[in-house]
Amino acid sequence: MVERGVRFVQIYSGGMENQRSWDGHEDIVGNHRGFARETDQPIAGLLADLEQRGLLEETLVIWGGEFGRLPISQKSKNPGRDHNPHAFTYWLAGGGVKGGVHHGSTDELGHKAAVDKVSVNDLHATILHLLISL
């Protein structure tokens, strides 16, 4: 699609009922392991294909979700973790992004962003800046 000039492509993982999506309220280890297994090779293949075709530097790839996960377990036979709007992770590739750089960190518990905080507005501004630069 990118080769044909499509300007925006969204690939979505999950979205079904809780146990068939990344929403790991129960059995977060099994849940996230399974979804990571399903997405790891395809996203690596996408990045490799874009690079091999000379399209990676003009294509911004954004990977993330709408929130992070709390650093404490929810009680159940196979514990999960609840939503955490105070700390989340995104990664970006291509599109002028400098590879191998990480920015920000949480407190010692992983509960709240603590160092070099980035608001959702800042993340959006960074994405917009990168898109304008393409």
DSSP file (Angstrom, degrees, kcal/mol; ACC not computed):
  #  RESIDUE AA STRUCTURE BP1 BP2  ACC     N-H-->O    O-->H-N    N-H-->O    O-->H-N    TCO  KAPPA ALPHA  PHI   PSI    X-CA   Y-CA   Z-CA
    1    1 A M      >       0   0    0      0, 0.0     5,-2.3     0, 0.0     3,-0.3   0.000 360.0 360.0 360.0 -41.1    0.0    0.0    0.0
    2    2 A V  T > 5 +     0   0    0      1,-0.2     3,-1.7     3,-0.2     7,-0.0   0.904 360.0  55.5 -64.4 -40.0    2.8    2.4    0.8
    3    3 A E  T 3 5S+     0   0    0      1,-0.3    -1,-0.2     2,-0.1     0, 0.0   0.801 105.4  53.5 -61.2 -28.1    4.5    1.6   -2.5
    4    4 A R  T 3 5S-     0   0    0     -3,-0.3    -1,-0.3     2,-0.0    -2,-0.2   0.390 125.7-100.4 -89.2   2.6    1.2    2.6   -4.2
    5    5 A G  T < 5 +     0   0    0     -3,-1.7     2,-0.2     1,-0.3    -3,-0.2   0.558  62.4 160.4  93.8   7.9    1.2    6.0   -2.5
    6    6 A V      < -     0   0    0     -5,-2.3    -1,-0.3     1,-0.2     3,-0.1  -0.503  27.6-155.9 -63.6 128.4   -1.3    5.3    0.3
    7    7 A R  S    S+     0   0    0     -2,-0.2     2,-0.4     1,-0.2    -1,-0.2   0.720  71.2  29.9 -85.6 -22.7   -0.6    8.1    2.8
    8    8 A F        +     0   0    0      2,-0.0     2,-0.4     0, 0.0    -1,-0.2  -0.974  59.9 175.9-143.5 125.6   -1.9    6.5    6.0
    9    9 A V        -     0   0    0     -2,-0.4     2,-0.5    -3,-0.1    -7,-0.0  -0.997   9.6-164.6-128.7 128.3   -2.0    2.8    6.9
   10   10 A Q        -     0   0    0     -2,-0.4     2,-0.5     2,-0.0    -2,-0.0  -0.964   1.6-169.3-114.1 127.8   -3.2    1.5   10.3
   11   11 A I        -     0   0    0     -2,-0.5     2,-0.4     2,-0.0    -2,-0.0  -0.974  12.9-161.1-113.4 126.0   -2.5   -2.1   11.4
   12   12 A Y        -     0   0    0     -2,-0.5     2,-0.5     2,-0.1    -2,-0.0  -0.900   8.6-161.1-116.5 134.5   -4.4   -3.1   14.5
   13   13 A S        -     0   0    0     -2,-0.4     9,-0.3     2,-0.0     2,-0.2  -0.959  63.2 -11.1-114.1 126.9   -3.6   -6.0   16.8
   14   14 A G        +     0   0    0     -2,-0.5     7,-0.2     7,-0.2     3,-0.1  -0.593  54.8 149.9  91.0-152.5   -6.3   -7.2   19.1
   15   15 A G        +     0   0    0      1,-0.3     6,-0.2    -2,-0.2     3,-0.1   0.382  45.5 109.0 100.6  -2.9   -9.6   -5.4   19.7
   16   16 A M  S    S-     0   0    0      4,-0.8    -1,-0.3     1,-0.3     5,-0.1  -0.010  86.9 -43.4 -83.7-162.1  -11.7   -8.4   20.4
   17   17 A E  S >  S-     0   0    0      3,-0.1     3,-2.5     1,-0.1    -1,-0.3  -0.200  80.2 -84.0 -59.6 164.8  -13.1   -9.2   23.9
   18   18 A N  G >  S+     0   0    0      1,-0.3     3,-1.4     2,-0.2     5,-0.4   0.799 127.9  47.0 -47.2 -48.3  -10.5   -8.8   26.7
   19   19 A Q  G 3  S+     0   0    0      1,-0.3    -1,-0.3     3,-0.1    -2,-0.1   0.605 111.2  53.5 -76.0  -8.0   -8.8  -12.1   26.4
   20   20 A R  G <  S+     0   0    0     -3,-2.5    -4,-0.8     3,-0.1    -1,-0.3   0.003 110.6  51.8-111.0  27.3   -8.5  -11.9   22.7
   21   21 A S  S <  S-     0   0    0     -3,-1.4    -7,-0.2    -7,-0.2    14,-0.1  -0.845 103.6 -87.6-144.5-179.8   -6.8   -8.5   22.8
   22   22 A W  S    S+     0   0    0     -9,-0.3     2,-2.0    -2,-0.3    -3,-0.1   0.415  89.1 114.8 -73.3   2.8   -3.8   -6.9   24.5
   23   23 A D        -     0   0    0     -5,-0.4     2,-1.9    -6,-0.1     3,-0.4  -0.504  47.5-176.4 -79.6  79.2   -6.1   -6.1   27.5
   24   24 A G        +     0   0    0     -2,-2.0    57,-2.2     1,-0.2     4,-0.3  -0.332  31.0 138.8 -83.7  57.3   -4.4   -8.3   30.0
   25   25 A H  S    S+     0   0    0     -2,-1.9    55,-0.7    55,-0.3     2,-0.4   0.796  78.4  34.4 -68.3 -26.3   -6.5   -8.0   33.1
   26   26 A E  B    S+A   79   0A   0     -3,-0.4    54,-0.2     1,-0.2     5,-0.2  -0.977 130.4   1.1-126.0 143.3   -6.1  -11.7   33.6
   27   27 A D     >  +     0   0    0     51,-4.2     4,-3.2    -2,-0.4    53,-0.3   0.924  66.6 176.2  49.9  57.3   -3.0  -13.8   32.7
   28   28 A I  H  > S+     0   0    0     51,-1.8     4,-2.7    -4,-0.3     5,-0.4   0.842  75.1  56.8 -61.9 -32.8   -0.9  -10.9   31.5
   29   29 A V  H  > S+     0   0    0     50,-0.5     4,-2.0     2,-0.2    -1,-0.2   0.967 114.7  35.9 -63.9 -51.6    2.1  -13.2   31.0
   30   30 A G  H  > S+     0   0    0      2,-0.2     4,-2.3     3,-0.2    -2,-0.2   0.906 119.1  51.7 -67.0 -41.1    0.2  -15.6   28.6
   31   31 A N  H  X S+     0   0    0     -4,-3.2     4,-2.2     2,-0.2     5,-0.2   0.967 116.2  37.1 -60.2 -56.4   -1.8  -12.7   27.0
   32   32 A H  H  X S+     0   0    0     -4,-2.7     4,-2.6     1,-0.2     5,-0.2   0.849 114.3  56.1 -70.5 -33.3    1.1  -10.5   26.2
   33   33 A R  H  X S+     0   0    0     -4,-2.0     4,-2.3    -5,-0.4    -1,-0.2   0.937 110.1  46.8 -61.5 -44.7    3.4  -13.4   25.3
   34   34 A G  H  X S+     0   0    0     -4,-2.3     4,-1.9     2,-0.2    -2,-0.2   0.926 115.3  43.5 -64.2 -46.0    0.8  -14.6   22.7
   35   35 A F  H  X S+     0   0    0     -4,-2.2     4,-1.5     2,-0.2    -1,-0.2   0.868 113.1  52.1 -70.6 -34.6    0.2  -11.2   21.2
   36   36 A A  H  X S+     0   0    0     -4,-2.6     4,-2.6    -5,-0.2    -1,-0.2   0.911 109.0  51.3 -64.2 -40.5    3.9  -10.4   21.1
   37   37 A R  H  X S+     0   0    0     -4,-2.3     4,-0.6    -5,-0.2    -2,-0.2   0.886 110.9  48.9 -62.0 -38.8    4.5  -13.7   19.3
   38   38 A E  H  < S+     0   0    0     -4,-1.9    -1,-0.2     1,-0.2    -2,-0.2   0.792 122.3  31.7 -70.9 -27.9    1.9  -12.8   16.8
   39   39 A T  H  X S+     0   0    0     -4,-1.5     4,-2.3    -3,-0.1     5,-0.3   0.672  98.3  79.2-107.0 -19.5    3.2   -9.4   16.1
   40   40 A D  H  X S+     0   0    0     -4,-2.6     4,-2.0     1,-0.2     5,-0.2   0.950 100.2  37.7 -59.4 -56.0    7.0   -9.6   16.5
   41   41 A Q  H  X S+     0   0    0     -4,-0.6     4,-2.7     1,-0.2    -1,-0.2   0.904 115.6  52.9 -67.2 -41.6    7.9  -11.2   13.2
   42   42 A P  H  > S+     0   0    0      0, 0.0     4,-2.4     0, 0.0    -1,-0.2   0.914 111.8  45.0 -61.6 -40.3    5.4   -9.3   11.1
   43   43 A I  H  X S+     0   0    0     -4,-2.3     4,-2.4     2,-0.2    -2,-0.2   0.896 113.7  49.9 -71.6 -36.3    6.5   -5.9   12.4
   44   44 A A  H  X S+     0   0    0     -4,-2.0     4,-2.4    -5,-0.3    -1,-0.2   0.909 112.2  49.1 -63.4 -40.5   10.2   -6.9   11.9
   45   45 A G  H  X S+     0   0    0     -4,-2.7     4,-2.9     2,-0.2    -2,-0.2   0.895 109.3  52.0 -65.0 -40.6    9.3   -8.0    8.4
   46   46 A L  H  X S+     0   0    0     -4,-2.4     4,-2.8     2,-0.2     5,-0.2   0.945 111.8  45.7 -60.5 -48.4    7.5   -4.7    7.7
   47   47 A L  H  X S+     0   0    0     -4,-2.4     4,-2.3     1,-0.2    -2,-0.2   0.915 114.7  48.1 -62.3 -42.7   10.5   -2.7    8.8
   48   48 A A  H  X S+     0   0    0     -4,-2.4     4,-2.8     2,-0.2    -2,-0.2   0.911 112.9  48.2 -64.4 -42.5   12.9   -4.9    6.8
   49   49 A D  H  X S+     0   0    0     -4,-2.9     4,-2.1     2,-0.2     6,-0.2   0.926 111.6  49.2 -64.1 -45.0   10.7   -4.6    3.7
   50   50 A L  H  <>S+     0   0    0     -4,-2.8     5,-3.1    -5,-0.2     6,-1.1   0.918 114.5  45.6 -61.1 -42.1   10.3   -0.9    3.9
   51   51 A E  H ><5S+     0   0    0     -4,-2.3     3,-1.5     4,-0.2    -2,-0.2   0.932 111.5  51.3 -66.4 -44.9   14.1   -0.5    4.3
   52   52 A Q  H 3<5S+     0   0    0     -4,-2.8    -1,-0.2     1,-0.3    -2,-0.2   0.829 112.3  47.2 -61.9 -33.2   14.9   -2.9    1.5
   53   53 A R  T 3<5S-     0   0    0     -4,-2.1    -1,-0.3    -5,-0.2    -2,-0.2   0.411 115.9-114.5 -89.2   1.5   12.5   -1.0   -0.8
   54   54 A G  T < 5S+     0   0    0     -3,-1.5    -3,-0.2    -4,-0.3    -2,-0.1   0.744  88.6 109.8  73.8  23.3   14.0    2.4    0.2
   55   55 A L    > < +     0   0    0     -5,-3.1     3,-0.8    -6,-0.2    -4,-0.2   0.515  45.9  86.9-107.3  -7.8   10.7    3.5    1.8
   56   56 A L  G >  S+     0   0    0     -6,-1.1    39,-2.2     1,-0.2     3,-1.4   0.901  86.5  52.4 -65.2 -41.6   11.6    3.4    5.5
   57   57 A E  G 3  S+     0   0    0     37,-0.3    -1,-0.2     1,-0.3    -2,-0.1   0.685 115.0  42.6 -71.2 -15.2   13.0    6.9    5.7
   58   58 A E  G <  S+     0   0    0     -3,-0.8     2,-0.5    37,-0.1    -1,-0.3   0.269 106.3  73.5-110.1  11.2    9.9    8.3    4.1
   59   59 A T    <   -     0   0    0     -3,-1.4    36,-0.7    -4,-0.2     2,-0.6  -0.986  69.4-149.8-125.7 121.7    7.5    6.2    6.1
   60   60 A L  E     -B   94   0B   0     -2,-0.5     2,-0.5    34,-0.2    34,-0.2  -0.817  11.9-163.1 -91.7 122.2    6.9    6.9    9.8
   61   61 A V  E     -B   93   0B   0     32,-2.8    32,-2.1    -2,-0.6     2,-0.4  -0.921   6.2-172.1-107.1 126.3    6.1    3.7   11.8
   62   62 A I  E     -B   92   0B   0     -2,-0.5     2,-0.5    30,-0.2    30,-0.2  -0.977   2.9-174.1-122.4 128.9    4.4    4.2   15.2
   63   63 A W  E     +B   91   0B   0     28,-2.7    28,-2.3    -2,-0.4     2,-0.3  -0.984  33.8  89.7-126.6 122.1    3.9    1.4   17.6
   64   64 A G  E     -B   90   0B   0     -2,-0.5     2,-0.2    26,-0.2    26,-0.2  -0.985  52.3-115.5 177.6-174.4    2.0    1.8   20.9
   65   65 A G        -     0   0    0     24,-0.6     3,-0.1    -2,-0.3    -2,-0.0  -0.726  39.2 -94.3-135.2-175.5   -1.3    1.7   22.7
   66   66 A E  S    S+     0   0    0     -2,-0.2     2,-0.3     1,-0.1    22,-0.0   0.554 100.1   0.9 -87.0  -5.0   -3.6    4.1   24.5
   67   67 A F        -     0   0    0     22,-0.1    22,-0.2    19,-0.0    21,-0.1  -0.977  67.7-116.9-165.5 169.1   -2.1    3.4   27.9
   68   68 A G  E     -C   84   0C   0     16,-2.5    16,-2.0    19,-0.4     2,-0.4  -0.156  36.7 -97.7 -96.4-162.3    0.4    1.4   29.9
   69   69 A R  E     -C   83   0C   0     14,-0.3    14,-0.2    41,-0.1    13,-0.1  -0.963  33.2-109.2-123.7 139.8    0.0   -1.2   32.6
   70   70 A L        -     0   0    0     12,-2.6    41,-0.1    -2,-0.4    14,-0.1  -0.287  24.7-125.2 -62.2 151.7    0.1   -0.7   36.3
   71   71 A P  S    S+     0   0    0      0, 0.0     2,-0.3     0, 0.0    -1,-0.1   0.400  88.1  77.5 -81.6   5.3    3.2   -2.3   38.0
   72   72 A I  S    S-     0   0    0     10,-0.1    10,-0.5    39,-0.0     2,-0.2  -0.861  81.3-116.3-116.2 151.9    1.0   -4.3   40.4
   73   73 A S        -     0   0    0     -2,-0.3     2,-0.4     8,-0.1     8,-0.2  -0.540  16.1-128.9 -86.3 147.9   -1.0   -7.4   39.8
   74   74 A Q  B     -D   80   0D   0      6,-3.1     6,-0.6    -2,-0.2     2,-0.3  -0.760  40.2-102.5 -86.0 141.8   -4.8   -7.8   39.9
   75   75 A K        +     0   0    0     -2,-0.4     2,-0.3     4,-0.1     3,-0.1  -0.494  69.6 112.0 -72.1 127.4   -5.8  -10.8   42.0
   76   76 A S  S    S-     0   0    0     -2,-0.3   -50,-0.0     1,-0.1    -3,-0.0  -0.944  80.7 -86.3-174.7 173.0   -6.8  -13.9   40.1
   77   77 A K  S    S+     0   0    0      1,-0.3    -1,-0.1    -2,-0.3   -51,-0.0   0.919 130.8  25.6 -57.8 -43.9   -5.6  -17.4   39.5
   78   78 A N  S    S-     0   0    0     -3,-0.1   -51,-4.2   -49,-0.0    -1,-0.3  -0.874 102.7-135.6-119.9  94.1   -3.4  -16.0   36.6
   79   79 A P  B     -A   26   0A   0      0, 0.0   -51,-1.8     0, 0.0   -50,-0.5  -0.069  24.4-176.2 -59.0 146.6   -2.8  -12.4   37.6
   80   80 A G  B     -D   74   0D   0    -55,-0.7    -6,-3.1    -6,-0.6     2,-0.4  -0.553  21.6-114.4-121.2-169.4   -3.1   -9.6   35.1
   81   81 A R        -     0   0    0    -57,-2.2    -8,-0.1    -8,-0.2     3,-0.1  -0.996  20.8-127.9-137.0 141.9   -2.5   -5.8   35.4
   82   82 A D        -     0   0    0    -10,-0.5   -12,-2.6    -2,-0.4   -10,-0.1  -0.234  43.1 -73.6 -80.7 171.6   -4.9   -2.9   35.2
   83   83 A H  E     -C   69   0C   0    -14,-0.2   -14,-0.3     1,-0.0    -1,-0.2  -0.280  39.0-160.1 -63.7 148.3   -4.6    0.2   32.9
   84   84 A N  E >   +C   68   0C   0    -16,-2.0   -16,-2.5     3,-0.1     3,-0.8  -0.871  15.5 176.8-134.2 101.6   -2.0    2.8   33.7
   85   85 A P  T 3  S+     0   0    0      0, 0.0     3,-0.1     0, 0.0    -1,-0.1   0.513  77.0  68.8 -79.5  -2.8   -2.6    6.2   32.2
   86   86 A H  T 3  S+     0   0    0      1,-0.2    27,-2.2    25,-0.2     2,-0.3   0.531 107.7  24.9 -95.2  -7.3    0.4    7.7   34.0
   87   87 A A    <   +     0   0    0     -3,-0.8   -19,-0.4    25,-0.2     2,-0.3  -0.920  67.7 157.5-158.1 128.6    3.1    5.7   32.1
   88   88 A F        -     0   0    0     -2,-0.3     2,-0.4   -20,-0.2   -20,-0.1  -0.957  27.6-130.1-148.9 164.8    3.1    4.3   28.6
   89   89 A T        +     0   0    0     -2,-0.3   -24,-0.6   -22,-0.2     2,-0.3  -0.965  22.4 169.7-125.2 135.6    5.5    3.2   25.9
   90   90 A Y  E     -B   64   0B   0     -2,-0.4     2,-0.4   -26,-0.2   -26,-0.2  -0.960  13.2-159.6-130.4 151.9    5.6    4.0   22.2
   91   91 A W  E     -B   63   0B   0    -28,-2.3   -28,-2.7    -2,-0.3     2,-0.3  -0.992   5.0-162.4-130.5 149.5    8.3    3.3   19.7
   92   92 A L  E     -B   62   0B   0     -2,-0.4     2,-0.3   -30,-0.2   -30,-0.2  -0.935   7.5-178.4-126.5 148.1    8.9    5.0   16.4
   93   93 A A  E     +B   61   0B   0    -32,-2.1   -32,-2.8    -2,-0.3     5,-0.1  -0.975  48.6   2.0-143.6 156.3   10.9    4.0   13.4
   94   94 A G  E >  S+B   60   0B   0     -2,-0.3     3,-2.6     3,-0.3   -37,-0.3  -0.167  81.2  92.1  67.4-164.2   11.7    5.4    9.9
   95   95 A G  T 3  S-     0   0    0    -39,-2.2   -38,-0.2   -36,-0.7   -35,-0.1   0.711 124.1 -51.0  52.6  28.4   10.4    8.8    8.9
   96   96 A G  T 3  S+     0   0    0      1,-0.3    -1,-0.3   -37,-0.1     2,-0.3   0.482  96.4 145.5  90.3   1.7   13.4   10.7   10.1
   97   97 A V    <   -     0   0    0     -3,-2.6     2,-0.6     1,-0.1    -1,-0.3  -0.558  53.6-121.7 -74.8 134.9   13.5    9.2   13.6
   98   98 A K    >   -     0   0    0     -2,-0.3     3,-0.7    -3,-0.1    -6,-0.1  -0.690  33.9-130.8 -77.1 117.9   16.9    8.6   15.0
   99   99 A G  T 3  S+     0   0    0     -2,-0.6     3,-0.1     1,-0.2    -6,-0.1  -0.243  79.9  28.8 -69.5 155.8   17.2    4.9   15.8
  100  100 A G  T 3  S+     0   0    0      1,-0.2     2,-0.4     0, 0.0    -1,-0.2   0.630  87.8 124.9  75.3  15.7   18.4    3.4   19.0
  101  101 A V    <   -     0   0    0     -3,-0.7     2,-0.4     2,-0.0    -1,-0.2  -0.885  37.8-170.4-110.2 135.9   17.3    6.3   21.2
  102  102 A H        -     0   0    0     -2,-0.4     2,-0.4    -3,-0.1   -11,-0.1  -0.936   5.7-160.2-120.2 153.0   15.0    6.1   24.2
  103  103 A H        -     0   0    0     -2,-0.4    15,-0.1     1,-0.1    13,-0.0  -0.994  47.8  -0.2-136.2 127.8   13.5    9.0   26.0
  104  104 A G        -     0   0    0     -2,-0.4     2,-0.3    13,-0.1    12,-0.2   0.136  54.6-146.3  86.0 160.4   12.1    9.2   29.5
  105  105 A S  E     -E  115   0E   0     10,-1.7     9,-2.9    -3,-0.0    10,-2.2  -0.976  13.2-114.8-157.7 165.7   11.6    6.7   32.3
  106  106 A T  E     -E  113   0E   0     -2,-0.3     7,-0.2     7,-0.3   -19,-0.1  -0.353  41.9 -82.5 -94.8 177.3    9.2    5.9   35.2
  107  107 A D    >   -     0   0    0      5,-2.1     3,-1.2    -2,-0.1    -1,-0.2  -0.120  61.0 -83.4 -66.7 178.5    9.7    6.0   38.9
  108  108 A E  T 3  S+     0   0    0      1,-0.3    -1,-0.1     2,-0.1    -2,-0.0   0.708 131.7  48.4 -64.4 -19.6   11.3    3.0   40.6
  109  109 A L  T 3  S-     0   0    0      3,-0.1    -1,-0.3   -37,-0.0    -3,-0.0   0.621 108.5-120.3 -92.0 -14.7    8.0    1.2   40.6
  110  110 A G  S <  S+     0   0    0     -3,-1.2   -41,-0.1     2,-0.2    -2,-0.1   0.711  80.6 117.6  79.9  21.2    7.0    1.8   37.0
  111  111 A H  S    S+     0   0    0      1,-0.2     2,-0.4   -41,-0.1   -25,-0.2   0.895  71.6  18.0 -89.2 -44.6    3.9    3.6   38.1
  112  112 A K  S    S-     0   0    0    -27,-0.1    -5,-2.1   -42,-0.0    -1,-0.2  -0.958  82.1-101.2-132.5 147.9    4.3    7.2   36.9
  113  113 A A  E     +E  106   0E   0    -27,-2.2    -7,-0.3    -2,-0.4     4,-0.1  -0.462  47.3 164.2 -60.1 134.5    6.5    8.9   34.3
  114  114 A A  E     +     0   0E   0     -9,-2.9     2,-0.4     1,-0.3     3,-0.2   0.678  51.0  47.9-127.6 -36.1    9.3   10.6   36.3
  115  115 A V  E    S-E  105   0E   0    -10,-2.2   -10,-1.7     1,-0.2    -1,-0.3  -0.947 122.8  -8.1-119.7 131.3   12.2   11.6   34.1
  116  116 A D  S    S-     0   0    0     -2,-0.4    -1,-0.2   -12,-0.2    -2,-0.1   0.936  85.6-154.4  50.3  53.5   11.8   13.5   30.8
  117  117 A K        -     0   0    0     -3,-0.2     2,-0.5    -4,-0.1    -1,-0.1  -0.242   9.0-158.1 -58.9 144.3    8.0   13.2   30.9
  118  118 A V        -     0   0    0    -15,-0.1     2,-0.1     4,-0.0    -5,-0.1  -0.989   6.7-148.8-126.2 120.1    6.2   13.3   27.5
  119  119 A S     >  -     0   0    0     -2,-0.5     4,-2.4     1,-0.1     5,-0.2  -0.376  30.5-108.5 -79.6 165.8    2.5   14.2   27.5
  120  120 A V  H  > S+     0   0    0      1,-0.2     4,-2.7     2,-0.2     5,-0.2   0.891 123.6  55.5 -60.2 -38.3    0.1   12.9   24.9
  121  121 A N  H  > S+     0   0    0      1,-0.2     4,-2.4     2,-0.2    -1,-0.2   0.907 107.6  48.5 -60.4 -41.4    0.1   16.4   23.4
  122  122 A D  H  > S+     0   0    0      2,-0.2     4,-2.4     1,-0.2    -2,-0.2   0.899 110.3  51.1 -65.7 -40.7    3.9   16.3   23.1
  123  123 A L  H  X S+     0   0    0     -4,-2.4     4,-2.4     2,-0.2    -2,-0.2   0.933 111.7  47.6 -60.8 -45.5    3.8   12.8   21.5
  124  124 A H  H  X S+     0   0    0     -4,-2.7     4,-2.7     1,-0.2    -2,-0.2   0.901 110.7  51.6 -62.7 -40.8    1.2   14.2   18.9
  125  125 A A  H  X S+     0   0    0     -4,-2.4     4,-2.6     2,-0.2    -1,-0.2   0.895 110.0  49.8 -63.4 -39.3    3.4   17.3   18.3
  126  126 A T  H  X S+     0   0    0     -4,-2.4     4,-2.4     2,-0.2    -2,-0.2   0.924 111.7  47.7 -64.6 -44.1    6.4   15.0   17.6
  127  127 A I  H  X S+     0   0    0     -4,-2.4     4,-2.5     2,-0.2    -2,-0.2   0.929 112.8  48.8 -62.3 -45.2    4.5   12.8   15.2
  128  128 A L  H  X S+     0   0    0     -4,-2.7     4,-2.5     1,-0.2     5,-0.2   0.920 110.6  50.9 -61.1 -44.1    3.1   15.9   13.4
  129  129 A H  H  X S+     0   0    0     -4,-2.6     4,-1.6     1,-0.2    -1,-0.2   0.922 111.9  47.4 -59.3 -44.4    6.6   17.4   13.2
  130  130 A L  H  X S+     0   0    0     -4,-2.4     4,-0.6     1,-0.2    -1,-0.2   0.897 112.2  49.5 -65.6 -39.4    7.9   14.2   11.7
  131  131 A L  H >< S+     0   0    0     -4,-2.5     3,-0.8     1,-0.2    -2,-0.2   0.890 109.7  50.5 -66.9 -38.5    5.1   13.9    9.2
  132  132 A I  H 3< S+     0   0    0     -4,-2.5    -1,-0.2     1,-0.2    -2,-0.2   0.836 108.0  54.9 -65.6 -31.9    5.5   17.5    8.1
  133  133 A S  H 3<        0   0    0     -4,-1.6    -1,-0.2     1,-0.2    -2,-0.2   0.617 360.0 360.0 -78.5 -12.6    9.2   16.8    7.6
  134  134 A L    <<        0   0    0     -3,-0.8    -1,-0.2    -4,-0.6    -2,-0.1   0.505 360.0 360.0 -72.0 360.0    8.6   13.8    5.2
